[in-house]
Amino acid sequence: EYCRNMLEASVPGCLGPPANERHEFQRLVVKWIGETVERVEARLRQAVDDEDAKVAKAEATNTEAEKAVTDAKGILETKETDLAANKTASIEAAQAVKSAKAGLTEAQVAQKKGDASLAEAGKRKEEFEGALKDHVGYLKEDDGFDANSAKTHTTQVMRIAKKIGLDDSLLTALPSACATTPSRRGSFDKMVLSELESSFQSKVAAVTEEMNTGAQATANRAAAVTAAEQGVQAAEDAQKDADAALAAAQTAQREAAVGLWKAEKGSKEKAAEKAAAEELKKNAEQVLKNFIGYNVLCFNTLRDKVSKAEEDPSQVPATSSPA
């Protein structure tokens, strides 16, 4: 501070006189002032270099931040594409479950209907076999034959005979033939009873064949229901997997969106830092420019100025004497 004050106080007295008129001490002070000016200029130039380095660093970090934004946008786009695909897969999986359940319902309805038909055939077989054993069998034997009982059995036989569509002529002859004691029946009555028995036996055979065929159909229907149930289970498992994949895709998409937001925020911050560094560099350059354009120039001008040489009288042109 003391040296600075001394130099400031010495400036007018040392830089004021022309260079060729300064004495030794004044020239020494001018030299000190010049060295100070050079140090100040060097410091200002270093300040510009420092700010330039900061700008370069800010530009590099800003470029990295911009690249991070670009990368984050690419990641988000990929995750959104994956999310859309998983949404479609989830919808399709739900539709597959719906279709599988509809198929199961259809198989169960067919099973119920087919099994009911088979159960009905079993009832018919049981009824025909019972008629052969309990009614036709009674009407064929003399032992224990009774007219009143025969009438009851005949009523049951007629009901079943009508159900199976026995020939009308046989139906007409049947009551009389059944009412006659077996040992007293003529050839016609025996023929009527024989036809009745054959018709019942044929019906039992037909129903048995129907049930045998139906048993395979029942197994097929049961297998179809089992397969449909397995299909529903597989579809539901696939839907769970699709829903899990969708949830994961949604999480990944949200994370990517957050990543982009952070990258854009960071890019804005780095851009602001770059702009601030450029402004500081610009200010440092202006300070240097002002210092060189004014302070250095003024110092150099004062330092290098010299007094005008005294005029040589011999070089002054002669004037004519007045006449």
Buried (B, 14 or more C-beta within 10 A) or exposed (E): EEEEEEBEEBBEEBBEBEBEEBEEEBEEBBEBBBEBBEEBBEEBBEBBEEBBEBBEEBBEBBEEBBEBBEEBBEBBEEBBEBBEEBBEBBEEBBEBBEEBBEBBEEBBEBBEEBBEBBEEBBEBBEBBBBBBEEBBEBBBEEEEBEEEEBEEBBEBBBEBBEEBEBEEEBBEBBBEBBBBEBEEBEEEBBBBBEBBBEBBBEBBEBBBEBBEEBEEBBEEBBEBBEEBBEBBEEBBEBBEEBBEBBEEBBEBBEEBBEBBEEBBEBBEEBBEBBEEBBEBBEEBBEEBEEBBEEBBEEBEEBBEBEEEEEEEEEEEEEEEEEE
